[in-house]
Amino acid sequence: MRVYIAGDHAAFDMKEFSKVELENLGFEVVDLGCFSKDRVDYPDFAHDLANKVLNDDGSKGVLICGTGIGISIAANRHAKIRCALCHDKETATLAREHNDANVLAYGARINSKESISEMLNAFFSTEFSGGRHTNRVAKIELGDKNE
């Protein structure tokens, strides 16, 4: 599976760590930046990654900023992107199992390397359980069409 990864300047070190973790899990990792600690705007990276995931069937993504909040909000502006801001192994597992999340987000200033490793393992080893969750995920895709 191809995994796209991106983050802002606050996330540079954790993005580099996460790339190695993903490669060790056997994934093809595509780094979309940023490529230094020079200040950048996280929405640019969120939008780029969302478009890549949407146009590459079966791929997933990882987004990182200082808290994970801003970058996940930006990614979720895209239809069919279900970016889950996770804080630990349990939330990463449930994001896949119940919400069929296709992008994992977390905060570089919030999470330790150990928790990031656990989240990556959980997110990428958990399948969507379907069942009662299928209809709920479909309703997410309705967005403002339901109003």
C-alpha positions in Angstrom: 0.0 0.0 0.0 1.1 3.5 -0.7 1.0 5.9 2.2 1.3 9.7 1.6 2.7 11.7 4.5 2.9 15.4 5.1 3.3 17.9 7.9 4.1 21.5 8.7 7.3 22.9 10.2 6.3 22.0 13.7 6.0 18.4 12.7 9.1 18.0 10.7 11.0 15.8 13.1 8.0 13.6 13.9 7.3 13.3 10.2 10.8 12.0 9.6 10.3 9.5 12.5 6.9 8.4 11.1 8.3 7.8 7.6 10.8 5.3 9.0 8.1 3.6 11.1 5.9 3.2 8.0 8.7 1.9 5.9 9.5 -0.6 8.6 5.9 -1.7 8.4 6.4 -2.4 4.7 4.6 0.5 3.1 5.7 2.6 0.2 5.9 6.1 1.7 5.5 9.2 -0.4 6.7 12.3 1.5 4.8 15.5 0.4 6.7 17.8 2.7 7.5 20.0 4.3 11.2 19.3 4.0 12.6 21.6 6.7 11.7 23.5 9.8 11.1 26.7 7.9 7.7 28.1 8.6 4.9 26.9 6.2 1.1 26.8 6.2 -0.3 23.4 7.1 -3.5 23.7 4.9 -1.3 23.6 1.8 0.0 20.2 2.8 -3.4 18.9 4.0 -5.0 19.7 0.6 -2.2 18.2 -1.4 -2.3 15.0 0.6 -6.1 14.8 0.4 -6.0 15.1 -3.4 -3.3 12.4 -3.7 -5.2 10.0 -1.5 -8.4 10.6 -3.5 -6.7 10.0 -6.8 -4.7 6.9 -5.8 -7.1 4.1 -5.1 -6.3 2.1 -2.0 -3.8 4.6 -0.7 -4.0 6.2 2.8 -2.4 9.2 4.4 -0.8 10.6 7.5 -0.9 14.3 8.4 1.0 15.9 11.3 1.1 19.5 12.6 1.8 20.8 16.1 -1.6 19.6 17.6 -3.0 17.7 14.6 -6.1 19.9 14.8 -5.7 22.4 12.0 -4.3 19.9 9.5 -7.1 17.4 10.1 -9.8 20.2 9.8 -8.2 21.2 6.4 -8.1 17.6 5.1 -11.7 17.0 6.1 -12.9 19.8 3.8 -12.5 17.2 1.0 -15.4 14.9 0.2 -14.5 11.2 0.8 -11.6 12.1 3.1 -12.2 10.8 6.6 -9.2 12.2 8.5 -9.2 11.1 12.1 -7.3 13.1 14.7 -6.0 10.4 17.0 -4.2 10.5 20.4 -3.4 6.9 21.1 -3.6 3.3 19.9 -7.3 3.0 20.9 -8.5 6.0 18.9 -6.4 5.0 15.9 -7.9 1.5 16.0 -11.5 2.8 16.3 -10.9 5.4 13.6 -10.4 2.5 11.1 -12.8 0.0 12.6 -15.8 2.3 13.1 -15.2 5.2 10.7 -13.2 3.7 7.9 -10.8 6.6 8.2 -8.4 6.9 5.3 -6.1 9.6 6.8 -4.5 9.5 10.3 -3.6 12.8 11.9 -1.8 13.5 15.1 0.1 16.3 16.9 3.9 16.4 16.9 3.8 18.5 20.1 1.2 16.2 21.7 2.3 12.7 21.0 5.5 10.8 22.0 7.4 8.6 19.5 6.2 5.6 21.4 2.5 6.6 21.0 3.0 7.5 17.3 4.5 4.1 16.7 1.5 2.5 18.4 -1.0 4.6 16.4 0.7 3.8 13.1 0.7 0.1 13.9 -3.0 0.2 15.0 -4.3 2.4 12.2 -2.6 0.4 9.4 -3.4 -3.1 10.8 -7.1 -2.5 11.5 -9.8 -3.1 8.9 -13.1 -1.3 8.7 -15.6 -3.6 10.5 -18.6 -2.6 8.3 -21.9 -3.8 9.6 -23.8 -1.1 11.5 -21.0 1.4 10.8 -21.4 1.2 7.0 -24.6 3.3 7.0 -23.0 5.8 9.4 -20.0 6.3 7.2 -22.3 6.8 4.2 -24.1 9.5 6.1 -20.8 11.3 6.7 -20.4 11.6 2.9 -23.8 13.4 2.7 -22.3 16.4 4.3 -24.4 19.5 3.8 -26.4 17.8 1.1 -28.5 16.5 4.0 -29.5 20.1 5.1 
